[in-house]
Amino acid sequence: MSSPHNNPAHSSNVIEMPAPTAWPFTLAFGFVLLFTGLLTSITVSVLGLILSVAGVVGWFREVFPREKEIAVPIAPEDFVPVTPRAVVELLPVSPELVRAWLPLETYPVSAGIKGGLAGSVAMAILACTYGIIATGSIWYPINLLAATTFYGQSLFAAPGALTKFHLGSFLIACLLHAIGSLLVGVLYGAMLPMIPRRPILLGGLIAPILWSGLLYTSIDLLNPTLGKLINWWWFVASQIGFGVVAGLVVVRQARIPTDENLPFAMRAGVEAMGMRPPREDGENRP
């Protein structure tokens, strides 16, 4: 086996490049004919299959058992930078100024999940309070939530069904409320680095307004009957209550340092000696 130093392709005057080949184009054209035949004729698909197989085989033969390469000569150019400037102007920077990547610390995603679960309780209390005040029944908001599914659609047709207890609707509403609160908590936790110092502002005002506005504009397309029964003022109030309680839970959680100031190799999980400071016993850590 020849040494790379004896190979003329490894000379400083040439550079190795993959040899030109038309097999990738053949493979792509074969795929086009293969799927075009689904709309035209089986003959076109057969031709495309033949070209695809030929392209795969030909392309692999260009790489295995040895990759085909060509040596491209390098034509060095003598380049001398020229500038009309007589002096180099430097940007005045204070020696005390240190560049900072923010945020240095933020809340973990688990904080958002805990806040979402706590906010779900507050939201349920506000929703049930609305049911008692507006209809005299605690089951109205629960049945209304269950009515968003195919199982609960029959509750719209029966008079007074939304104000009565239904075990199936109760279980479905609890499941939907728990899953929705958990997913919102995960999204909330993922958005916390955007406003690390104002989690209550994010969860108690920004997110509820955006979510309520999105649902208000699309509810007539999803379920027009449900849109007529929702009291949007109480809905927004429940969303804000959810966000405020979630934010209060988040601010009580311990912050963790972000990886913004770490080198890319460490953030990518590359293990190398000297990436971290040595331990007290003098041994280097990977």
BALOBA-1460 file (C-alpha; in Angstrom, 3 decimals):
// residues 286
<rec num="1" residu="m" x="0.000" y="0.000" z="0.000"/>
<rec num="2" residu="s" x="1.515" y="3.299" z="-1.048"/>
<rec num="3" residu="s" x="2.013" y="6.079" z="1.435"/>
<rec num="4" residu="p" x="-0.054" y="9.226" z="1.047"/>
<rec num="5" residu="h" x="3.163" y="11.198" z="0.851"/>
<rec num="6" residu="n" x="4.268" y="9.190" z="-2.215"/>
<rec num="7" residu="n" x="0.937" y="9.630" z="-3.969"/>
<rec num="8" residu="p" x="1.054" y="12.501" z="-6.444"/>
<rec num="9" residu="a" x="-2.579" y="13.227" z="-5.668"/>
<rec num="10" residu="h" x="-1.501" y="14.325" z="-2.192"/>
<rec num="11" residu="s" x="0.972" y="16.853" z="-3.562"/>
<rec num="12" residu="s" x="0.581" y="20.440" z="-2.500"/>
<rec num="13" residu="n" x="0.029" y="21.408" z="-6.160"/>
<rec num="14" residu="v" x="-3.104" y="19.308" z="-6.678"/>
<rec num="15" residu="i" x="-6.315" y="18.617" z="-4.838"/>
<rec num="16" residu="e" x="-8.410" y="15.459" z="-4.906"/>
<rec num="17" residu="m" x="-11.974" y="15.818" z="-6.155"/>
<rec num="18" residu="p" x="-14.679" y="13.205" z="-6.838"/>
<rec num="19" residu="a" x="-14.644" y="12.040" z="-10.429"/>
<rec num="20" residu="p" x="-17.509" y="13.419" z="-12.552"/>
<rec num="21" residu="t" x="-20.342" y="10.967" z="-13.144"/>
<rec num="22" residu="a" x="-23.812" y="10.990" z="-14.682"/>
<rec num="23" residu="w" x="-25.235" y="8.184" z="-12.528"/>
<rec num="24" residu="p" x="-26.905" y="10.506" z="-9.961"/>
<rec num="25" residu="f" x="-28.768" y="12.195" z="-12.812"/>
<rec num="26" residu="t" x="-29.790" y="8.771" z="-14.149"/>
<rec num="27" residu="l" x="-31.108" y="7.762" z="-10.742"/>
<rec num="28" residu="a" x="-33.085" y="10.988" z="-10.348"/>
<rec num="29" residu="f" x="-34.556" y="10.707" z="-13.846"/>
<rec num="30" residu="g" x="-35.503" y="7.089" z="-13.137"/>
<rec num="31" residu="f" x="-37.397" y="8.114" z="-10.004"/>
<rec num="32" residu="v" x="-39.255" y="10.770" z="-11.983"/>
<rec num="33" residu="l" x="-40.365" y="8.232" z="-14.584"/>
<rec num="34" residu="l" x="-41.197" y="5.677" z="-11.890"/>
<rec num="35" residu="f" x="-43.756" y="7.950" z="-10.243"/>
<rec num="36" residu="t" x="-44.909" y="9.543" z="-13.484"/>
<rec num="37" residu="g" x="-46.056" y="6.109" z="-14.612"/>
<rec num="38" residu="l" x="-48.575" y="6.061" z="-11.765"/>
<rec num="39" residu="l" x="-50.497" y="8.748" z="-13.650"/>
<rec num="40" residu="t" x="-49.758" y="7.711" z="-17.223"/>
<rec num="41" residu="s" x="-48.779" y="4.147" z="-18.103"/>
<rec num="42" residu="i" x="-47.175" y="1.137" z="-16.438"/>
<rec num="43" residu="t" x="-44.602" y="1.123" z="-19.232"/>
<rec num="44" residu="v" x="-43.225" y="4.454" z="-18.037"/>
<rec num="45" residu="s" x="-42.915" y="3.084" z="-14.510"/>
<rec num="46" residu="v" x="-41.065" y="-0.018" z="-15.755"/>
<rec num="47" residu="l" x="-38.633" y="2.201" z="-17.661"/>
<rec num="48" residu="g" x="-38.169" y="4.351" z="-14.578"/>
<rec num="49" residu="l" x="-37.500" y="1.261" z="-12.450"/>
<rec num="50" residu="i" x="-34.839" y="0.075" z="-14.876"/>
<rec num="51" residu="l" x="-33.134" y="3.464" z="-14.908"/>
<rec num="52" residu="s" x="-33.333" y="3.720" z="-11.107"/>
<rec num="53" residu="v" x="-31.683" y="0.325" z="-10.612"/>
<rec num="54" residu="a" x="-29.030" y="1.175" z="-13.195"/>
<rec num="55" residu="g" x="-28.385" y="4.496" z="-11.504"/>
<rec num="56" residu="v" x="-28.007" y="2.906" z="-8.062"/>
<rec num="57" residu="v" x="-25.648" y="0.200" z="-9.339"/>
<rec num="58" residu="g" x="-23.607" y="2.631" z="-11.415"/>
<rec num="59" residu="w" x="-23.343" y="5.156" z="-8.590"/>
<rec num="60" residu="f" x="-22.199" y="2.508" z="-6.101"/>
<rec num="61" residu="r" x="-19.580" y="1.271" z="-8.542"/>
<rec num="62" residu="e" x="-18.189" y="4.800" z="-8.623"/>
<rec num="63" residu="v" x="-17.595" y="4.590" z="-4.853"/>
<rec num="64" residu="f" x="-16.948" y="0.899" z="-4.065"/>
<rec num="65" residu="p" x="-14.626" y="-0.861" z="-3.686"/>
<rec num="66" residu="r" x="-12.548" y="2.278" z="-4.185"/>
<rec num="67" residu="e" x="-13.745" y="5.806" z="-4.660"/>
<rec num="68" residu="k" x="-12.909" y="7.241" z="-8.053"/>
<rec num="69" residu="e" x="-11.200" y="10.601" z="-7.791"/>
<rec num="70" residu="i" x="-9.363" y="12.992" z="-10.060"/>
<rec num="71" residu="a" x="-6.431" y="15.235" z="-9.248"/>
<rec num="72" residu="v" x="-7.207" y="18.859" z="-10.026"/>
<rec num="73" residu="p" x="-4.134" y="21.076" z="-10.311"/>
<rec num="74" residu="i" x="-4.024" y="24.154" z="-8.151"/>
<rec num="75" residu="a" x="-3.141" y="27.415" z="-9.838"/>
<rec num="76" residu="p" x="-1.847" y="29.690" z="-7.081"/>
<rec num="77" residu="e" x="-2.390" y="33.379" z="-7.496"/>
<rec num="78" residu="d" x="-0.236" y="36.016" z="-5.941"/>
<rec num="79" residu="f" x="-2.647" y="38.340" z="-4.209"/>
<rec num="80" residu="v" x="-1.493" y="41.436" z="-2.440"/>
<rec num="81" residu="p" x="-4.210" y="43.312" z="-0.564"/>
<rec num="82" residu="v" x="-4.217" y="47.007" z="-1.384"/>
<rec num="83" residu="t" x="-6.131" y="49.715" z="0.430"/>
<rec num="84" residu="p" x="-6.148" y="53.494" z="0.074"/>
<rec num="85" residu="r" x="-6.337" y="53.896" z="3.853"/>
<rec num="86" residu="a" x="-3.175" y="55.169" z="5.451"/>
<rec num="87" residu="v" x="-4.033" y="53.989" z="8.971"/>
<rec num="88" residu="v" x="-6.251" y="51.340" z="10.507"/>
<rec num="89" residu="e" x="-9.174" y="52.790" z="12.395"/>
<rec num="90" residu="l" x="-10.104" y="50.846" z="15.508"/>
<rec num="91" residu="l" x="-13.496" y="50.909" z="17.152"/>
<rec num="92" residu="p" x="-13.096" y="52.477" z="20.605"/>
<rec num="93" residu="v" x="-14.167" y="49.931" z="23.214"/>
<rec num="94" residu="s" x="-13.897" y="50.351" z="26.935"/>
<rec num="95" residu="p" x="-11.540" y="47.781" z="28.514"/>
<rec num="96" residu="e" x="-14.152" y="47.171" z="31.208"/>
<rec num="97" residu="l" x="-16.799" y="46.141" z="28.658"/>
<rec num="98" residu="v" x="-17.317" y="42.372" z="28.562"/>
<rec num="99" residu="r" x="-19.523" y="40.809" z="25.946"/>
<rec num="100" residu="a" x="-22.426" y="38.906" z="27.504"/>
<rec num="101" residu="w" x="-24.759" y="36.396" z="25.883"/>
<rec num="102" residu="l" x="-28.166" y="36.565" z="27.492"/>
<rec num="103" residu="p" x="-29.821" y="34.964" z="29.249"/>
<rec num="104" residu="l" x="-27.049" y="33.615" z="31.463"/>
<rec num="105" residu="e" x="-29.586" y="31.737" z="33.575"/>
<rec num="106" residu="t" x="-33.110" y="30.566" z="32.860"/>
<rec num="107" residu="y" x="-35.776" y="28.270" z="34.205"/>
<rec num="108" residu="p" x="-35.807" y="24.598" z="33.165"/>
<rec num="109" residu="v" x="-38.603" y="23.116" z="31.094"/>
<rec num="110" residu="s" x="-39.709" y="21.155" z="34.154"/>
<rec num="111" residu="a" x="-40.627" y="24.478" z="35.785"/>
<rec num="112" residu="g" x="-43.078" y="25.144" z="32.973"/>
<rec num="113" residu="i" x="-44.598" y="21.685" z="33.387"/>
<rec num="114" residu="k" x="-45.094" y="22.242" z="37.121"/>
<rec num="115" residu="g" x="-46.596" y="25.641" z="36.393"/>
<rec num="116" residu="g" x="-48.925" y="24.163" z="33.788"/>
<rec num="117" residu="l" x="-50.248" y="21.549" z="36.209"/>
<rec num="118" residu="a" x="-50.768" y="24.155" z="38.942"/>
<rec num="119" residu="g" x="-52.404" y="26.532" z="36.475"/>
<rec num="120" residu="s" x="-54.808" y="23.810" z="35.383"/>
<rec num="121" residu="v" x="-56.232" y="23.714" z="38.910"/>
<rec num="122" residu="a" x="-56.748" y="27.498" z="38.952"/>
<rec num="123" residu="m" x="-58.332" y="27.388" z="35.504"/>
<rec num="124" residu="a" x="-60.715" y="24.616" z="36.562"/>
<rec num="125" residu="i" x="-61.786" y="26.590" z="39.644"/>
<rec num="126" residu="l" x="-62.522" y="29.709" z="37.576"/>
<rec num="127" residu="a" x="-64.400" y="27.710" z="34.938"/>
<rec num="128" residu="c" x="-66.560" y="25.957" z="37.520"/>
<rec num="129" residu="t" x="-67.223" y="29.286" z="39.233"/>
<rec num="130" residu="y" x="-68.539" y="30.619" z="35.931"/>
<rec num="131" residu="g" x="-70.780" y="27.568" z="35.599"/>
<rec num="132" residu="i" x="-72.310" y="28.175" z="39.022"/>
<rec num="133" residu="i" x="-72.841" y="31.909" z="38.418"/>
<rec num="134" residu="a" x="-74.132" y="31.697" z="34.830"/>
<rec num="135" residu="t" x="-76.140" y="28.445" z="34.819"/>
<rec num="136" residu="g" x="-76.318" y="27.340" z="38.437"/>
<rec num="137" residu="s" x="-74.483" y="24.110" z="37.604"/>
<rec num="138" residu="i" x="-70.851" y="23.179" z="38.163"/>
<rec num="139" residu="w" x="-71.126" y="20.619" z="35.354"/>
<rec num="140" residu="y" x="-71.800" y="23.135" z="32.583"/>
<rec num="141" residu="p" x="-68.152" y="24.008" z="31.776"/>
<rec num="142" residu="i" x="-67.152" y="20.350" z="32.199"/>
<rec num="143" residu="n" x="-69.788" y="19.122" z="29.749"/>
<rec num="144" residu="l" x="-68.944" y="22.003" z="27.416"/>
<rec num="145" residu="l" x="-65.323" y="20.868" z="27.281"/>
<rec num="146" residu="a" x="-66.353" y="17.250" z="26.707"/>
<rec num="147" residu="a" x="-68.711" y="18.387" z="23.938"/>
<rec num="148" residu="t" x="-65.690" y="19.308" z="21.819"/>
<rec num="149" residu="t" x="-65.221" y="15.579" z="21.141"/>
<rec num="150" residu="f" x="-67.360" y="13.328" z="18.969"/>
<rec num="151" residu="y" x="-68.599" y="11.511" z="22.083"/>
<rec num="152" residu="g" x="-70.025" y="14.685" z="23.617"/>
<rec num="153" residu="q" x="-71.706" y="16.108" z="20.503"/>
<rec num="154" residu="s" x="-75.041" y="14.666" z="21.640"/>
<rec num="155" residu="l" x="-75.031" y="17.005" z="24.648"/>
<rec num="156" residu="f" x="-75.818" y="19.935" z="22.343"/>
<rec num="157" residu="a" x="-79.059" y="18.348" z="21.149"/>
<rec num="158" residu="a" x="-80.589" y="17.333" z="24.478"/>
<rec num="159" residu="p" x="-82.181" y="20.265" z="26.382"/>
<rec num="160" residu="g" x="-80.515" y="20.855" z="29.742"/>
<rec num="161" residu="a" x="-77.938" y="18.111" z="29.173"/>
<rec num="162" residu="l" x="-75.025" y="20.506" z="29.599"/>
<rec num="163" residu="t" x="-76.048" y="21.283" z="33.195"/>
<rec num="164" residu="k" x="-76.327" y="17.650" z="34.331"/>
<rec num="165" residu="f" x="-73.676" y="15.200" z="35.488"/>
<rec num="166" residu="h" x="-72.495" y="12.634" z="32.942"/>
<rec num="167" residu="l" x="-69.759" y="10.226" z="33.979"/>
<rec num="168" residu="g" x="-68.403" y="9.789" z="30.453"/>
<rec num="169" residu="s" x="-68.284" y="13.521" z="29.833"/>
<rec num="170" residu="f" x="-66.619" y="14.082" z="33.195"/>
<rec num="171" residu="l" x="-63.844" y="11.577" z="32.453"/>
<rec num="172" residu="i" x="-63.297" y="12.941" z="28.937"/>
<rec num="173" residu="a" x="-63.157" y="16.532" z="30.216"/>
<rec num="174" residu="c" x="-60.636" y="15.604" z="32.923"/>
<rec num="175" residu="l" x="-58.471" y="13.804" z="30.365"/>
<rec num="176" residu="l" x="-58.599" y="16.690" z="27.867"/>
<rec num="177" residu="h" x="-57.888" y="19.252" z="30.573"/>
<rec num="178" residu="a" x="-54.911" y="17.291" z="31.925"/>
<rec num="179" residu="i" x="-53.362" y="16.649" z="28.502"/>
<rec num="180" residu="g" x="-53.923" y="20.222" z="27.352"/>
<rec num="181" residu="s" x="-52.452" y="21.696" z="30.529"/>
<rec num="182" residu="l" x="-49.445" y="19.401" z="30.302"/>
<rec num="183" residu="l" x="-48.767" y="20.337" z="26.672"/>
<rec num="184" residu="v" x="-49.188" y="24.039" z="27.405"/>
<rec num="185" residu="g" x="-46.794" y="23.635" z="30.332"/>
<rec num="186" residu="v" x="-44.174" y="22.075" z="28.083"/>
<rec num="187" residu="l" x="-44.607" y="24.907" z="25.547"/>
<rec num="188" residu="y" x="-44.465" y="27.442" z="28.367"/>
<rec num="189" residu="g" x="-41.241" y="25.932" z="29.667"/>
<rec num="190" residu="a" x="-39.698" y="25.983" z="26.195"/>
<rec num="191" residu="m" x="-40.577" y="29.687" z="25.800"/>
<rec num="192" residu="l" x="-39.206" y="30.753" z="29.182"/>
<rec num="193" residu="p" x="-35.716" y="31.642" z="27.822"/>
<rec num="194" residu="m" x="-37.394" y="34.288" z="25.619"/>
<rec num="195" residu="i" x="-38.546" y="36.304" z="28.673"/>
<rec num="196" residu="p" x="-36.485" y="34.848" z="31.542"/>
<rec num="197" residu="r" x="-37.107" y="37.734" z="33.936"/>
<rec num="198" residu="r" x="-40.857" y="38.064" z="33.342"/>
<rec num="199" residu="p" x="-42.390" y="34.558" z="33.471"/>
<rec num="200" residu="i" x="-45.659" y="35.900" z="34.914"/>
<rec num="201" residu="l" x="-45.919" y="38.418" z="32.059"/>
<rec num="202" residu="l" x="-45.389" y="35.660" z="29.514"/>
<rec num="203" residu="g" x="-47.772" y="33.160" z="31.080"/>
<rec num="204" residu="g" x="-50.352" y="35.545" z="32.531"/>
<rec num="205" residu="l" x="-50.814" y="38.042" z="29.709"/>
<rec num="206" residu="i" x="-48.967" y="37.402" z="26.432"/>
<rec num="207" residu="a" x="-49.742" y="33.689" z="25.991"/>
<rec num="208" residu="p" x="-53.437" y="33.885" z="27.083"/>
<rec num="209" residu="i" x="-54.158" y="36.790" z="24.717"/>
<rec num="210" residu="l" x="-52.492" y="35.057" z="21.772"/>
<rec num="211" residu="w" x="-54.176" y="31.719" z="22.475"/>
<rec num="212" residu="s" x="-57.611" y="33.268" z="23.052"/>
<rec num="213" residu="g" x="-57.350" y="35.356" z="19.892"/>
<rec num="214" residu="l" x="-56.343" y="32.328" z="17.826"/>
<rec num="215" residu="l" x="-59.211" y="30.240" z="19.189"/>
<rec num="216" residu="y" x="-61.729" y="33.070" z="18.788"/>
<rec num="217" residu="t" x="-60.967" y="33.424" z="15.084"/>
<rec num="218" residu="s" x="-61.092" y="29.678" z="14.371"/>
<rec num="219" residu="i" x="-63.856" y="28.354" z="16.623"/>
<rec num="220" residu="d" x="-66.587" y="29.041" z="14.045"/>
<rec num="221" residu="l" x="-64.798" y="26.752" z="11.618"/>
<rec num="222" residu="l" x="-64.083" y="24.019" z="14.176"/>
<rec num="223" residu="n" x="-67.371" y="23.966" z="16.071"/>
<rec num="224" residu="p" x="-69.898" y="26.805" z="15.463"/>
<rec num="225" residu="t" x="-72.286" y="25.562" z="18.175"/>
<rec num="226" residu="l" x="-69.553" y="25.558" z="20.786"/>
<rec num="227" residu="g" x="-68.500" y="29.059" z="19.733"/>
<rec num="228" residu="k" x="-71.980" y="30.392" z="20.531"/>
<rec num="229" residu="l" x="-71.985" y="28.872" z="24.024"/>
<rec num="230" residu="i" x="-68.560" y="30.050" z="25.166"/>
<rec num="231" residu="n" x="-68.450" y="33.196" z="27.272"/>
<rec num="232" residu="w" x="-65.239" y="34.730" z="25.973"/>
<rec num="233" residu="w" x="-64.759" y="37.094" z="28.886"/>
<rec num="234" residu="w" x="-64.740" y="34.208" z="31.325"/>
<rec num="235" residu="f" x="-62.642" y="32.162" z="28.923"/>
<rec num="236" residu="v" x="-59.933" y="34.847" z="28.793"/>
<rec num="237" residu="a" x="-60.157" y="35.287" z="32.580"/>
<rec num="238" residu="s" x="-59.614" y="31.541" z="33.036"/>
<rec num="239" residu="q" x="-56.637" y="31.632" z="30.694"/>
<rec num="240" residu="i" x="-55.110" y="34.568" z="32.575"/>
<rec num="241" residu="g" x="-55.693" y="32.784" z="35.888"/>
<rec num="242" residu="f" x="-53.947" y="29.742" z="34.455"/>
<rec num="243" residu="g" x="-50.969" y="31.827" z="33.339"/>
<rec num="244" residu="v" x="-50.643" y="33.854" z="36.543"/>
<rec num="245" residu="v" x="-50.620" y="30.767" z="38.757"/>
<rec num="246" residu="a" x="-48.217" y="29.021" z="36.384"/>
<rec num="247" residu="g" x="-45.925" y="32.060" z="36.488"/>
<rec num="248" residu="l" x="-46.009" y="32.177" z="40.296"/>
<rec num="249" residu="v" x="-44.969" y="28.534" z="40.425"/>
<rec num="250" residu="v" x="-42.189" y="29.108" z="37.891"/>
<rec num="251" residu="v" x="-40.603" y="32.037" z="39.753"/>
<rec num="252" residu="r" x="-40.250" y="29.816" z="42.810"/>
<rec num="253" residu="q" x="-38.145" y="27.321" z="40.870"/>
<rec num="254" residu="a" x="-34.349" y="27.467" z="40.844"/>
<rec num="255" residu="r" x="-32.725" y="28.814" z="37.715"/>
<rec num="256" residu="i" x="-30.111" y="26.866" z="35.788"/>
<rec num="257" residu="p" x="-27.188" y="28.299" z="33.780"/>
<rec num="258" residu="t" x="-27.580" y="28.260" z="30.036"/>
<rec num="259" residu="d" x="-25.053" y="26.788" z="27.608"/>
<rec num="260" residu="e" x="-24.719" y="29.986" z="25.566"/>
<rec num="261" residu="n" x="-21.237" y="30.765" z="26.893"/>
<rec num="262" residu="l" x="-19.889" y="27.247" z="26.425"/>
<rec num="263" residu="p" x="-17.800" y="26.366" z="23.366"/>
<rec num="264" residu="f" x="-19.631" y="24.704" z="20.499"/>
<rec num="265" residu="a" x="-17.668" y="21.474" z="21.003"/>
<rec num="266" residu="m" x="-18.972" y="21.157" z="24.563"/>
<rec num="267" residu="r" x="-22.555" y="21.962" z="23.519"/>
<rec num="268" residu="a" x="-22.285" y="19.357" z="20.758"/>
<rec num="269" residu="g" x="-21.134" y="16.726" z="23.267"/>
<rec num="270" residu="v" x="-17.603" y="16.351" z="21.877"/>
<rec num="271" residu="e" x="-15.315" y="14.762" z="24.462"/>
<rec num="272" residu="a" x="-11.762" y="16.046" z="24.365"/>
<rec num="273" residu="m" x="-9.026" y="16.607" z="26.901"/>
<rec num="274" residu="g" x="-8.722" y="20.145" z="28.155"/>
<rec num="275" residu="m" x="-12.332" y="21.109" z="27.434"/>
<rec num="276" residu="r" x="-13.048" y="21.584" z="31.132"/>
<rec num="277" residu="p" x="-10.831" y="22.862" z="33.943"/>
<rec num="278" residu="p" x="-8.858" y="20.174" z="35.816"/>
<rec num="279" residu="r" x="-10.153" y="18.604" z="38.993"/>
<rec num="280" residu="e" x="-8.659" y="19.330" z="42.362"/>
<rec num="281" residu="d" x="-6.606" y="16.132" z="42.158"/>
<rec num="282" residu="g" x="-4.972" y="17.450" z="38.984"/>
<rec num="283" residu="e" x="-6.606" y="14.991" z="36.572"/>
<rec num="284" residu="n" x="-8.018" y="16.498" z="33.405"/>
<rec num="285" residu="r" x="-11.696" y="16.007" z="32.743"/>
<rec num="286" residu="p" x="-12.985" y="15.163" z="29.265"/>
